[in-house]
Amino acid sequence: MRMSNLLGIIISVVVIIVGIILLVVWWSNFVQVLMGIIPILLVLIGAGALIFFISEIKSKLEMEKEKPSPEEKKAE
């Protein structure tokens, strides 16, 4: 059990070091990819938020329709 944890820690440190080295070496490529991904993410996040808030408004309107009005309560 202890050996597997130690091995996992060693592998994790090696992966972090290799990741940092590659990030420094490929920095310009990383920035280009990031510049391409950010607009797509903004569009997708904006569309998701729009759909969410529209469904929330519809849900609240439906809940208000189901509530009896004060006039209906007096009639009972």
PyMOL Python script that loads the backbone (N, CA, C, O; Angstrom):
from pymol import cmd

cmd.read_pdbstr("""\
ATOM      1  N   MET A   1       0.828  -1.196   0.000  1.00  0.00           N
ATOM      2  CA  MET A   1       0.000   0.000   0.000  1.00  0.00           C
ATOM      3  C   MET A   1       0.869   1.256   0.000  1.00  0.00           C
ATOM      4  O   MET A   1       0.600   2.189  -0.756  1.00  0.00           O
ATOM      5  N   ARG A   2       1.908   1.292   0.838  1.00  0.00           N
ATOM      6  CA  ARG A   2       2.766   2.458   0.917  1.00  0.00           C
ATOM      7  C   ARG A   2       3.559   2.656  -0.371  1.00  0.00           C
ATOM      8  O   ARG A   2       3.776   3.790  -0.799  1.00  0.00           O
ATOM      9  N   MET A   3       3.991   1.563  -0.987  1.00  0.00           N
ATOM     10  CA  MET A   3       4.801   1.655  -2.194  1.00  0.00           C
ATOM     11  C   MET A   3       3.995   2.254  -3.341  1.00  0.00           C
ATOM     12  O   MET A   3       4.524   3.043  -4.125  1.00  0.00           O
ATOM     13  N   SER A   4       2.727   1.887  -3.444  1.00  0.00           N
ATOM     14  CA  SER A   4       1.914   2.420  -4.534  1.00  0.00           C
ATOM     15  C   SER A   4       1.678   3.924  -4.347  1.00  0.00           C
ATOM     16  O   SER A   4       1.656   4.673  -5.324  1.00  0.00           O
ATOM     17  N   ASN A   5       1.500   4.367  -3.096  1.00  0.00           N
ATOM     18  CA  ASN A   5       1.334   5.795  -2.844  1.00  0.00           C
ATOM     19  C   ASN A   5       2.609   6.557  -3.182  1.00  0.00           C
ATOM     20  O   ASN A   5       2.559   7.626  -3.789  1.00  0.00           O
ATOM     21  N   LEU A   6       3.741   6.007  -2.788  1.00  0.00           N
ATOM     22  CA  LEU A   6       5.020   6.645  -3.075  1.00  0.00           C
ATOM     23  C   LEU A   6       5.266   6.697  -4.581  1.00  0.00           C
ATOM     24  O   LEU A   6       5.744   7.708  -5.095  1.00  0.00           O
ATOM     25  N   LEU A   7       4.948   5.629  -5.283  1.00  0.00           N
ATOM     26  CA  LEU A   7       5.096   5.592  -6.734  1.00  0.00           C
ATOM     27  C   LEU A   7       4.188   6.628  -7.393  1.00  0.00           C
ATOM     28  O   LEU A   7       4.591   7.300  -8.343  1.00  0.00           O
ATOM     29  N   GLY A   8       2.979   6.752  -6.890  1.00  0.00           N
ATOM     30  CA  GLY A   8       2.056   7.749  -7.424  1.00  0.00           C
ATOM     31  C   GLY A   8       2.572   9.163  -7.235  1.00  0.00           C
ATOM     32  O   GLY A   8       2.436  10.000  -8.128  1.00  0.00           O
ATOM     33  N   ILE A   9       3.164   9.437  -6.077  1.00  0.00           N
ATOM     34  CA  ILE A   9       3.725  10.765  -5.816  1.00  0.00           C
ATOM     35  C   ILE A   9       4.897  11.045  -6.751  1.00  0.00           C
ATOM     36  O   ILE A   9       5.008  12.146  -7.290  1.00  0.00           O
ATOM     37  N   ILE A  10       5.763  10.071  -6.946  1.00  0.00           N
ATOM     38  CA  ILE A  10       6.923  10.242  -7.830  1.00  0.00           C
ATOM     39  C   ILE A  10       6.467  10.494  -9.263  1.00  0.00           C
ATOM     40  O   ILE A  10       6.978  11.396  -9.927  1.00  0.00           O
ATOM     41  N   ILE A  11       5.528   9.718  -9.732  1.00  0.00           N
ATOM     42  CA  ILE A  11       5.019   9.889 -11.096  1.00  0.00           C
ATOM     43  C   ILE A  11       4.360  11.259 -11.243  1.00  0.00           C
ATOM     44  O   ILE A  11       4.539  11.925 -12.263  1.00  0.00           O
ATOM     45  N   SER A  12       3.606  11.682 -10.240  1.00  0.00           N
ATOM     46  CA  SER A  12       2.953  12.986 -10.287  1.00  0.00           C
ATOM     47  C   SER A  12       3.967  14.122 -10.387  1.00  0.00           C
ATOM     48  O   SER A  12       3.777  15.058 -11.164  1.00  0.00           O
ATOM     49  N   VAL A  13       5.033  14.043  -9.611  1.00  0.00           N
ATOM     50  CA  VAL A  13       6.068  15.084  -9.653  1.00  0.00           C
ATOM     51  C   VAL A  13       6.745  15.100 -11.013  1.00  0.00           C
ATOM     52  O   VAL A  13       6.996  16.174 -11.559  1.00  0.00           O
ATOM     53  N   VAL A  14       7.047  13.934 -11.573  1.00  0.00           N
ATOM     54  CA  VAL A  14       7.671  13.858 -12.900  1.00  0.00           C
ATOM     55  C   VAL A  14       6.753  14.459 -13.955  1.00  0.00           C
ATOM     56  O   VAL A  14       7.212  15.197 -14.826  1.00  0.00           O
ATOM     57  N   VAL A  15       5.469  14.154 -13.886  1.00  0.00           N
ATOM     58  CA  VAL A  15       4.511  14.684 -14.862  1.00  0.00           C
ATOM     59  C   VAL A  15       4.416  16.209 -14.741  1.00  0.00           C
ATOM     60  O   VAL A  15       4.353  16.901 -15.757  1.00  0.00           O
ATOM     61  N   ILE A  16       4.405  16.739 -13.522  1.00  0.00           N
ATOM     62  CA  ILE A  16       4.359  18.192 -13.319  1.00  0.00           C
ATOM     63  C   ILE A  16       5.600  18.850 -13.912  1.00  0.00           C
ATOM     64  O   ILE A  16       5.491  19.874 -14.587  1.00  0.00           O
ATOM     65  N   ILE A  17       6.771  18.280 -13.672  1.00  0.00           N
ATOM     66  CA  ILE A  17       8.020  18.846 -14.196  1.00  0.00           C
ATOM     67  C   ILE A  17       8.026  18.825 -15.719  1.00  0.00           C
ATOM     68  O   ILE A  17       8.388  19.820 -16.347  1.00  0.00           O
ATOM     69  N   VAL A  18       7.633  17.712 -16.316  1.00  0.00           N
ATOM     70  CA  VAL A  18       7.581  17.618 -17.782  1.00  0.00           C
ATOM     71  C   VAL A  18       6.563  18.618 -18.328  1.00  0.00           C
ATOM     72  O   VAL A  18       6.812  19.249 -19.355  1.00  0.00           O
ATOM     73  N   GLY A  19       5.426  18.770 -17.660  1.00  0.00           N
ATOM     74  CA  GLY A  19       4.413  19.736 -18.091  1.00  0.00           C
ATOM     75  C   GLY A  19       4.927  21.161 -18.064  1.00  0.00           C
ATOM     76  O   GLY A  19       4.668  21.929 -18.991  1.00  0.00           O
ATOM     77  N   ILE A  20       5.649  21.528 -17.019  1.00  0.00           N
ATOM     78  CA  ILE A  20       6.217  22.878 -16.923  1.00  0.00           C
ATOM     79  C   ILE A  20       7.256  23.114 -18.017  1.00  0.00           C
ATOM     80  O   ILE A  20       7.285  24.179 -18.634  1.00  0.00           O
ATOM     81  N   ILE A  21       8.107  22.119 -18.255  1.00  0.00           N
ATOM     82  CA  ILE A  21       9.129  22.245 -19.307  1.00  0.00           C
ATOM     83  C   ILE A  21       8.469  22.422 -20.669  1.00  0.00           C
ATOM     84  O   ILE A  21       8.858  23.298 -21.442  1.00  0.00           O
ATOM     85  N   LEU A  22       7.463  21.587 -20.966  1.00  0.00           N
ATOM     86  CA  LEU A  22       6.792  21.695 -22.266  1.00  0.00           C
ATOM     87  C   LEU A  22       6.018  22.998 -22.396  1.00  0.00           C
ATOM     88  O   LEU A  22       5.934  23.555 -23.491  1.00  0.00           O
ATOM     89  N   LEU A  23       5.452  23.496 -21.301  1.00  0.00           N
ATOM     90  CA  LEU A  23       4.738  24.774 -21.339  1.00  0.00           C
ATOM     91  C   LEU A  23       5.693  25.907 -21.683  1.00  0.00           C
ATOM     92  O   LEU A  23       5.337  26.802 -22.450  1.00  0.00           O
ATOM     93  N   VAL A  24       6.900  25.883 -21.129  1.00  0.00           N
ATOM     94  CA  VAL A  24       7.899  26.918 -21.428  1.00  0.00           C
ATOM     95  C   VAL A  24       8.369  26.797 -22.872  1.00  0.00           C
ATOM     96  O   VAL A  24       8.485  27.800 -23.576  1.00  0.00           O
ATOM     97  N   VAL A  25       8.642  25.566 -23.318  1.00  0.00           N
ATOM     98  CA  VAL A  25       9.157  25.356 -24.679  1.00  0.00           C
ATOM     99  C   VAL A  25       8.097  25.686 -25.723  1.00  0.00           C
ATOM    100  O   VAL A  25       8.409  26.288 -26.751  1.00  0.00           O
ATOM    101  N   TRP A  26       6.864  25.306 -25.476  1.00  0.00           N
ATOM    102  CA  TRP A  26       5.784  25.496 -26.447  1.00  0.00           C
ATOM    103  C   TRP A  26       4.886  26.684 -26.096  1.00  0.00           C
ATOM    104  O   TRP A  26       3.702  26.667 -26.431  1.00  0.00           O
ATOM    105  N   TRP A  27       5.411  27.698 -25.441  1.00  0.00           N
ATOM    106  CA  TRP A  27       4.585  28.806 -24.960  1.00  0.00           C
ATOM    107  C   TRP A  27       3.807  29.479 -26.092  1.00  0.00           C
ATOM    108  O   TRP A  27       2.617  29.755 -25.937  1.00  0.00           O
ATOM    109  N   SER A  28       4.459  29.748 -27.230  1.00  0.00           N
ATOM    110  CA  SER A  28       3.760  30.439 -28.329  1.00  0.00           C
ATOM    111  C   SER A  28       2.619  29.587 -28.873  1.00  0.00           C
ATOM    112  O   SER A  28       1.551  30.108 -29.194  1.00  0.00           O
ATOM    113  N   ASN A  29       2.841  28.284 -28.977  1.00  0.00           N
ATOM    114  CA  ASN A  29       1.762  27.401 -29.434  1.00  0.00           C
ATOM    115  C   ASN A  29       0.626  27.360 -28.421  1.00  0.00           C
ATOM    116  O   ASN A  29      -0.547  27.328 -28.796  1.00  0.00           O
ATOM    117  N   PHE A  30       0.976  27.361 -27.138  1.00  0.00           N
ATOM    118  CA  PHE A  30      -0.032  27.354 -26.081  1.00  0.00           C
ATOM    119  C   PHE A  30      -0.906  28.595 -26.156  1.00  0.00           C
ATOM    120  O   PHE A  30      -2.127  28.509 -26.024  1.00  0.00           O
ATOM    121  N   VAL A  31      -0.285  29.747 -26.369  1.00  0.00           N
ATOM    122  CA  VAL A  31      -1.038  31.002 -26.453  1.00  0.00           C
ATOM    123  C   VAL A  31      -1.959  30.985 -27.667  1.00  0.00           C
ATOM    124  O   VAL A  31      -3.095  31.450 -27.581  1.00  0.00           O
ATOM    125  N   GLN A  32      -1.491  30.458 -28.795  1.00  0.00           N
ATOM    126  CA  GLN A  32      -2.320  30.394 -29.996  1.00  0.00           C
ATOM    127  C   GLN A  32      -3.537  29.502 -29.773  1.00  0.00           C
ATOM    128  O   GLN A  32      -4.649  29.848 -30.174  1.00  0.00           O
ATOM    129  N   VAL A  33      -3.328  28.371 -29.142  1.00  0.00           N
ATOM    130  CA  VAL A  33      -4.446  27.461 -28.859  1.00  0.00           C
ATOM    131  C   VAL A  33      -5.419  28.133 -27.903  1.00  0.00           C
ATOM    132  O   VAL A  33      -6.633  28.040 -28.082  1.00  0.00           O
ATOM    133  N   LEU A  34      -4.897  28.802 -26.901  1.00  0.00           N
ATOM    134  CA  LEU A  34      -5.743  29.499 -25.940  1.00  0.00           C
ATOM    135  C   LEU A  34      -6.564  30.589 -26.623  1.00  0.00           C
ATOM    136  O   LEU A  34      -7.742  30.770 -26.315  1.00  0.00           O
ATOM    137  N   MET A  35      -5.943  31.309 -27.544  1.00  0.00           N
ATOM    138  CA  MET A  35      -6.656  32.350 -28.286  1.00  0.00           C
ATOM    139  C   MET A  35      -7.765  31.747 -29.148  1.00  0.00           C
ATOM    140  O   MET A  35      -8.774  32.406 -29.397  1.00  0.00           O
ATOM    141  N   GLY A  36      -7.596  30.533 -29.596  1.00  0.00           N
ATOM    142  CA  GLY A  36      -8.641  29.886 -30.392  1.00  0.00           C
ATOM    143  C   GLY A  36      -9.749  29.291 -29.547  1.00  0.00           C
ATOM    144  O   GLY A  36     -10.894  29.205 -29.990  1.00  0.00           O
ATOM    145  N   ILE A  37      -9.416  28.880 -28.333  1.00  0.00           N
ATOM    146  CA  ILE A  37     -10.396  28.215 -27.475  1.00  0.00           C
ATOM    147  C   ILE A  37     -11.288  29.207 -26.737  1.00  0.00           C
ATOM    148  O   ILE A  37     -12.477  28.946 -26.551  1.00  0.00           O
ATOM    149  N   ILE A  38     -10.735  30.339 -26.316  1.00  0.00           N
ATOM    150  CA  ILE A  38     -11.489  31.286 -25.485  1.00  0.00           C
ATOM    151  C   ILE A  38     -12.766  31.781 -26.162  1.00  0.00           C
ATOM    152  O   ILE A  38     -13.810  31.782 -25.511  1.00  0.00           O
ATOM    153  N   PRO A  39     -12.747  32.204 -27.435  1.00  0.00           N
ATOM    154  CA  PRO A  39     -14.015  32.648 -28.043  1.00  0.00           C
ATOM    155  C   PRO A  39     -15.066  31.541 -28.108  1.00  0.00           C
ATOM    156  O   PRO A  39     -16.251  31.795 -27.891  1.00  0.00           O
ATOM    157  N   ILE A  40     -14.638  30.324 -28.405  1.00  0.00           N
ATOM    158  CA  ILE A  40     -15.580  29.207 -28.464  1.00  0.00           C
ATOM    159  C   ILE A  40     -16.184  28.965 -27.084  1.00  0.00           C
ATOM    160  O   ILE A  40     -17.391  28.756 -26.961  1.00  0.00           O
ATOM    161  N   LEU A  41     -15.353  28.994 -26.049  1.00  0.00           N
ATOM    162  CA  LEU A  41     -15.854  28.806 -24.687  1.00  0.00           C
ATOM    163  C   LEU A  41     -16.824  29.910 -24.299  1.00  0.00           C
ATOM    164  O   LEU A  41     -17.852  29.638 -23.680  1.00  0.00           O
ATOM    165  N   LEU A  42     -16.513  31.156 -24.655  1.00  0.00           N
ATOM    166  CA  LEU A  42     -17.411  32.258 -24.328  1.00  0.00           C
ATOM    167  C   LEU A  42     -18.769  32.090 -24.995  1.00  0.00           C
ATOM    168  O   LEU A  42     -19.800  32.331 -24.368  1.00  0.00           O
ATOM    169  N   VAL A  43     -18.780  31.679 -26.264  1.00  0.00           N
ATOM    170  CA  VAL A  43     -20.043  31.460 -26.962  1.00  0.00           C
ATOM    171  C   VAL A  43     -20.835  30.337 -26.294  1.00  0.00           C
ATOM    172  O   VAL A  43     -22.038  30.475 -26.075  1.00  0.00           O
ATOM    173  N   LEU A  44     -20.166  29.223 -25.969  1.00  0.00           N
ATOM    174  CA  LEU A  44     -20.858  28.092 -25.363  1.00  0.00           C
ATOM    175  C   LEU A  44     -21.368  28.421 -23.956  1.00  0.00           C
ATOM    176  O   LEU A  44     -22.486  28.050 -23.599  1.00  0.00           O
ATOM    177  N   ILE A  45     -20.563  29.106 -23.171  1.00  0.00           N
ATOM    178  CA  ILE A  45     -20.987  29.475 -21.820  1.00  0.00           C
ATOM    179  C   ILE A  45     -22.142  30.474 -21.883  1.00  0.00           C
ATOM    180  O   ILE A  45     -23.101  30.367 -21.119  1.00  0.00           O
ATOM    181  N   GLY A  46     -22.051  31.430 -22.783  1.00  0.00           N
ATOM    182  CA  GLY A  46     -23.139  32.405 -22.946  1.00  0.00           C
ATOM    183  C   GLY A  46     -24.433  31.736 -23.380  1.00  0.00           C
ATOM    184  O   GLY A  46     -25.503  32.061 -22.865  1.00  0.00           O
ATOM    185  N   ALA A  47     -24.347  30.802 -24.324  1.00  0.00           N
ATOM    186  CA  ALA A  47     -25.552  30.097 -24.783  1.00  0.00           C
ATOM    187  C   ALA A  47     -26.138  29.247 -23.655  1.00  0.00           C
ATOM    188  O   ALA A  47     -27.356  29.191 -23.485  1.00  0.00           O
ATOM    189  N   GLY A  48     -25.281  28.595 -22.895  1.00  0.00           N
ATOM    190  CA  GLY A  48     -25.766  27.798 -21.769  1.00  0.00           C
ATOM    191  C   GLY A  48     -26.446  28.644 -20.718  1.00  0.00           C
ATOM    192  O   GLY A  48     -27.493  28.267 -20.191  1.00  0.00           O
ATOM    193  N   ALA A  49     -25.851  29.802 -20.408  1.00  0.00           N
ATOM    194  CA  ALA A  49     -26.459  30.707 -19.423  1.00  0.00           C
ATOM    195  C   ALA A  49     -27.787  31.243 -19.933  1.00  0.00           C
ATOM    196  O   ALA A  49     -28.741  31.355 -19.163  1.00  0.00           O
ATOM    197  N   LEU A  50     -27.864  31.576 -21.212  1.00  0.00           N
ATOM    198  CA  LEU A  50     -29.107  32.069 -21.795  1.00  0.00           C
ATOM    199  C   LEU A  50     -30.208  31.026 -21.700  1.00  0.00           C
ATOM    200  O   LEU A  50     -31.328  31.338 -21.298  1.00  0.00           O
ATOM    201  N   ILE A  51     -29.897  29.793 -22.066  1.00  0.00           N
ATOM    202  CA  ILE A  51     -30.877  28.710 -21.979  1.00  0.00           C
ATOM    203  C   ILE A  51     -31.317  28.496 -20.534  1.00  0.00           C
ATOM    204  O   ILE A  51     -32.503  28.304 -20.266  1.00  0.00           O
ATOM    205  N   PHE A  52     -30.368  28.528 -19.605  1.00  0.00           N
ATOM    206  CA  PHE A  52     -30.689  28.325 -18.196  1.00  0.00           C
ATOM    207  C   PHE A  52     -31.635  29.397 -17.680  1.00  0.00           C
ATOM    208  O   PHE A  52     -32.639  29.083 -17.041  1.00  0.00           O
ATOM    209  N   PHE A  53     -31.323  30.663 -17.952  1.00  0.00           N
ATOM    210  CA  PHE A  53     -32.140  31.737 -17.405  1.00  0.00           C
ATOM    211  C   PHE A  53     -33.503  31.820 -18.080  1.00  0.00           C
ATOM    212  O   PHE A  53     -34.486  32.181 -17.434  1.00  0.00           O
ATOM    213  N   ILE A  54     -33.580  31.494 -19.358  1.00  0.00           N
ATOM    214  CA  ILE A  54     -34.884  31.455 -20.023  1.00  0.00           C
ATOM    215  C   ILE A  54     -35.749  30.358 -19.414  1.00  0.00           C
ATOM    216  O   ILE A  54     -36.942  30.567 -19.194  1.00  0.00           O
ATOM    217  N   SER A  55     -35.169  29.199 -19.140  1.00  0.00           N
ATOM    218  CA  SER A  55     -35.948  28.117 -18.532  1.00  0.00           C
ATOM    219  C   SER A  55     -36.358  28.475 -17.107  1.00  0.00           C
ATOM    220  O   SER A  55     -37.432  28.077 -16.658  1.00  0.00           O
ATOM    221  N   GLU A  56     -35.509  29.227 -16.385  1.00  0.00           N
ATOM    222  CA  GLU A  56     -35.881  29.676 -15.041  1.00  0.00           C
ATOM    223  C   GLU A  56     -37.072  30.617 -15.094  1.00  0.00           C
ATOM    224  O   GLU A  56     -37.980  30.515 -14.269  1.00  0.00           O
ATOM    225  N   ILE A  57     -37.080  31.535 -16.060  1.00  0.00           N
ATOM    226  CA  ILE A  57     -38.200  32.462 -16.206  1.00  0.00           C
ATOM    227  C   ILE A  57     -39.466  31.699 -16.542  1.00  0.00           C
ATOM    228  O   ILE A  57     -40.523  31.974 -15.974  1.00  0.00           O
ATOM    229  N   LYS A  58     -39.375  30.741 -17.463  1.00  0.00           N
ATOM    230  CA  LYS A  58     -40.541  29.935 -17.820  1.00  0.00           C
ATOM    231  C   LYS A  58     -41.052  29.154 -16.614  1.00  0.00           C
ATOM    232  O   LYS A  58     -42.260  29.049 -16.401  1.00  0.00           O
ATOM    233  N   SER A  59     -40.135  28.609 -15.832  1.00  0.00           N
ATOM    234  CA  SER A  59     -40.525  27.838 -14.659  1.00  0.00           C
ATOM    235  C   SER A  59     -41.246  28.721 -13.644  1.00  0.00           C
ATOM    236  O   SER A  59     -42.257  28.307 -13.078  1.00  0.00           O
ATOM    237  N   LYS A  60     -40.743  29.923 -13.408  1.00  0.00           N
ATOM    238  CA  LYS A  60     -41.390  30.831 -12.467  1.00  0.00           C
ATOM    239  C   LYS A  60     -42.768  31.253 -12.962  1.00  0.00           C
ATOM    240  O   LYS A  60     -43.706  31.375 -12.174  1.00  0.00           O
ATOM    241  N   LEU A  61     -42.886  31.477 -14.269  1.00  0.00           N
ATOM    242  CA  LEU A  61     -44.200  31.835 -14.827  1.00  0.00           C
ATOM    243  C   LEU A  61     -45.193  30.692 -14.659  1.00  0.00           C
ATOM    244  O   LEU A  61     -46.359  30.927 -14.343  1.00  0.00           O
ATOM    245  N   GLU A  62     -44.745  29.469 -14.865  1.00  0.00           N
ATOM    246  CA  GLU A  62     -45.617  28.307 -14.684  1.00  0.00           C
ATOM    247  C   GLU A  62     -46.044  28.163 -13.230  1.00  0.00           C
ATOM    248  O   GLU A  62     -47.197  27.831 -12.954  1.00  0.00           O
ATOM    249  N   MET A  63     -45.129  28.407 -12.302  1.00  0.00           N
ATOM    250  CA  MET A  63     -45.458  28.299 -10.886  1.00  0.00           C
ATOM    251  C   MET A  63     -46.463  29.371 -10.476  1.00  0.00           C
ATOM    252  O   MET A  63     -47.332  29.117  -9.642  1.00  0.00           O
ATOM    253  N   GLU A  64     -46.352  30.575 -11.059  1.00  0.00           N
ATOM    254  CA  GLU A  64     -47.304  31.632 -10.756  1.00  0.00           C
ATOM    255  C   GLU A  64     -48.682  31.305 -11.304  1.00  0.00           C
ATOM    256  O   GLU A  64     -49.689  31.668 -10.696  1.00  0.00           O
ATOM    257  N   LYS A  65     -48.743  30.629 -12.436  1.00  0.00           N
ATOM    258  CA  LYS A  65     -50.026  30.234 -12.998  1.00  0.00           C
ATOM    259  C   LYS A  65     -50.728  29.215 -12.109  1.00  0.00           C
ATOM    260  O   LYS A  65     -51.954  29.223 -11.994  1.00  0.00           O
ATOM    261  N   GLU A  66     -49.952  28.343 -11.485  1.00  0.00           N
ATOM    262  CA  GLU A  66     -50.528  27.287 -10.654  1.00  0.00           C
ATOM    263  C   GLU A  66     -51.026  27.813  -9.314  1.00  0.00           C
ATOM    264  O   GLU A  66     -51.912  27.207  -8.711  1.00  0.00           O
ATOM    265  N   LYS A  67     -50.475  28.928  -8.834  1.00  0.00           N
ATOM    266  CA  LYS A  67     -50.917  29.489  -7.558  1.00  0.00           C
ATOM    267  C   LYS A  67     -52.319  30.060  -7.722  1.00  0.00           C
ATOM    268  O   LYS A  67     -52.599  30.747  -8.705  1.00  0.00           O
ATOM    269  N   PRO A  68     -53.202  29.781  -6.766  1.00  0.00           N
ATOM    270  CA  PRO A  68     -54.534  30.393  -6.857  1.00  0.00           C
ATOM    271  C   PRO A  68     -54.440  31.883  -6.543  1.00  0.00           C
ATOM    272  O   PRO A  68     -53.695  32.298  -5.655  1.00  0.00           O
ATOM    273  N   SER A  69     -55.200  32.670  -7.279  1.00  0.00           N
ATOM    274  CA  SER A  69     -55.196  34.107  -7.041  1.00  0.00           C
ATOM    275  C   SER A  69     -55.990  34.410  -5.773  1.00  0.00           C
ATOM    276  O   SER A  69     -56.756  33.561  -5.318  1.00  0.00           O
ATOM    277  N   PRO A  70     -55.825  35.602  -5.192  1.00  0.00           N
ATOM    278  CA  PRO A  70     -56.574  35.944  -3.975  1.00  0.00           C
ATOM    279  C   PRO A  70     -58.088  35.895  -4.176  1.00  0.00           C
ATOM    280  O   PRO A  70     -58.833  35.598  -3.242  1.00  0.00           O
ATOM    281  N   GLU A  71     -58.537  36.186  -5.391  1.00  0.00           N
ATOM    282  CA  GLU A  71     -59.978  36.136  -5.675  1.00  0.00           C
ATOM    283  C   GLU A  71     -60.496  34.689  -5.611  1.00  0.00           C
ATOM    284  O   GLU A  71     -61.602  34.438  -5.132  1.00  0.00           O
ATOM    285  N   GLU A  72     -59.690  33.756  -6.097  1.00  0.00           N
ATOM    286  CA  GLU A  72     -60.102  32.341  -6.049  1.00  0.00           C
ATOM    287  C   GLU A  72     -60.125  31.836  -4.622  1.00  0.00           C
ATOM    288  O   GLU A  72     -60.950  30.991  -4.275  1.00  0.00           O
ATOM    289  N   LYS A  73     -59.224  32.344  -3.787  1.00  0.00           N
ATOM    290  CA  LYS A  73     -59.196  31.915  -2.390  1.00  0.00           C
ATOM    291  C   LYS A  73     -60.454  32.401  -1.664  1.00  0.00           C
ATOM    292  O   LYS A  73     -61.000  31.680  -0.828  1.00  0.00           O
ATOM    293  N   LYS A  74     -60.917  33.610  -1.974  1.00  0.00           N
ATOM    294  CA  LYS A  74     -62.129  34.152  -1.320  1.00  0.00           C
ATOM    295  C   LYS A  74     -63.362  33.366  -1.730  1.00  0.00           C
ATOM    296  O   LYS A  74     -64.294  33.218  -0.941  1.00  0.00           O
ATOM    297  N   ALA A  75     -63.375  32.857  -2.964  1.00  0.00           N
ATOM    298  CA  ALA A  75     -64.544  32.127  -3.466  1.00  0.00           C
ATOM    299  C   ALA A  75     -64.703  30.802  -2.753  1.00  0.00           C
ATOM    300  O   ALA A  75     -65.807  30.266  -2.658  1.00  0.00           O
ATOM    301  N   GLU A  76     -63.591  30.270  -2.247  1.00  0.00           N
ATOM    302  CA  GLU A  76     -63.649  28.976  -1.561  1.00  0.00           C
ATOM    303  C   GLU A  76     -64.218  29.210  -0.215  1.00  0.00           C
ATOM    304  O   GLU A  76     -64.370  28.268   0.564  1.00  0.00           O
TER     305      GLU A  76
END
""", "prot")
cmd.dss("prot")
cmd.show_as("cartoon", "prot")
cmd.util.cbc("prot")
cmd.orient("prot")
